[in-house]
Structure formats: C-alpha cells, structure tokens
Amino acid sequence: MNTSTPPSEQALRRVLRYLELSGVTITVDAEKQALALVTQALDADPGDTLAASMGLIPLYFELPRHSAPLPSPPLCRGSLGYGDY
C-alpha cells in the first residue's frame, strides 16, 4: 500500500472492500459503522490498525453465510472396470 496514505485510511478502504466482497451492501449506515470500527481499532492498536480493524468486523457487521455446494452426483465407490476385486 502507499506509505503516504495514513494507516486509518488504508484500513477503512480494506474494511469496506472486504464487506463489499462478502456480500454486504455498502450504505451510508454501513460506512458510518466502518468508520466507528476503524476509530476503535486506531484507539486499540495504532501500530497495526489494519489487523485490529479486520478483527473487529464480526462485532460490527453480520456477514452473510456462504456454504459450499453439495457434490452432484453423490460421491460413491465405483469401479474402473478392472474386474472383480
């Protein structure tokens, strides 16, 4: 990341992008929550605001749950046609 950009701005950008990629709609309220999150992270750990911010996301946002698709057809033991076992 650009070293001339303050760590808090870098953290805010990363948090908003993470939320967007996680399926959260970025609204004005979501932006306000993200700002509050980064403010708390900056107070808690000014040396590593990004890590602190990412750790606080579950406290501020409920992320959509994604599940892995089920394999189709169902997995079962098969034979390659080599004859009897």
C-alpha positions in Angstrom: 0.0 0.0 0.0 1.0 3.6 -0.4 3.1 4.7 2.5 1.9 8.3 2.2 -1.7 7.2 2.9 -2.5 7.1 6.6 -3.0 3.7 8.1 -6.5 4.5 9.2 -7.5 5.3 5.6 -5.9 2.1 4.3 -7.8 0.2 7.0 -11.1 1.9 6.1 -10.6 1.1 2.4 -9.8 -2.6 3.2 -12.7 -3.0 5.5 -15.2 -1.5 3.0 -13.8 -3.7 0.2 -13.9 -6.8 2.4 -17.5 -6.1 3.3 -18.5 -5.5 -0.3 -16.8 -8.8 -1.4 -18.6 -10.6 1.4 -22.0 -9.5 0.1 -22.7 -6.6 2.4 -24.5 -3.7 0.7 -22.4 -0.5 1.4 -24.9 2.1 2.5 -24.4 5.3 4.4 -25.1 3.4 7.7 -22.6 0.7 6.8 -20.0 3.4 6.1 -20.7 5.0 9.4 -20.2 1.6 11.1 -17.0 1.1 9.3 -15.7 4.5 10.4 -16.6 3.7 14.0 -14.9 0.3 13.6 -11.7 1.9 12.3 -11.8 4.5 15.0 -12.0 1.8 17.7 -9.2 -0.1 16.0 -7.0 3.0 15.9 -7.5 3.6 19.6 -6.9 -0.1 20.4 -3.8 -0.6 18.3 -2.3 2.4 16.5 0.7 0.3 15.4 -1.4 -2.2 13.4 -4.7 -0.5 12.7 -5.4 -2.8 9.7 -5.2 -6.0 11.7 -7.2 -4.6 14.6 -9.9 -3.4 12.1 -10.2 -6.7 10.4 -10.6 -8.4 13.8 -13.4 -6.1 14.8 -15.6 -6.7 11.7 -17.6 -9.5 13.3 -18.5 -7.2 16.2 -19.9 -4.5 13.9 -21.3 -6.4 10.9 -23.3 -9.6 10.4 -21.8 -11.1 7.3 -23.9 -13.3 5.0 -23.2 -17.0 5.4 -22.0 -18.9 2.4 -22.0 -22.7 2.2 -20.1 -24.9 -0.2 -22.3 -26.5 -2.8 -23.0 -30.2 -2.4 -21.3 -32.5 -4.8 -23.5 -33.8 -7.5 -23.9 -36.6 -8.3 -23.3 -38.0 -4.8 -19.9 -39.5 -4.3 -19.8 -43.3 -4.0 -17.4 -46.1 -4.6 -17.1 -47.1 -8.2 -15.1 -49.4 -10.4 -12.8 -48.6 -13.3 -13.8 -51.8 -14.9 -10.7 -53.9 -13.9 -12.8 -56.9 -13.0 -13.6 -58.5 -9.6 -11.7 -57.3 -6.5 
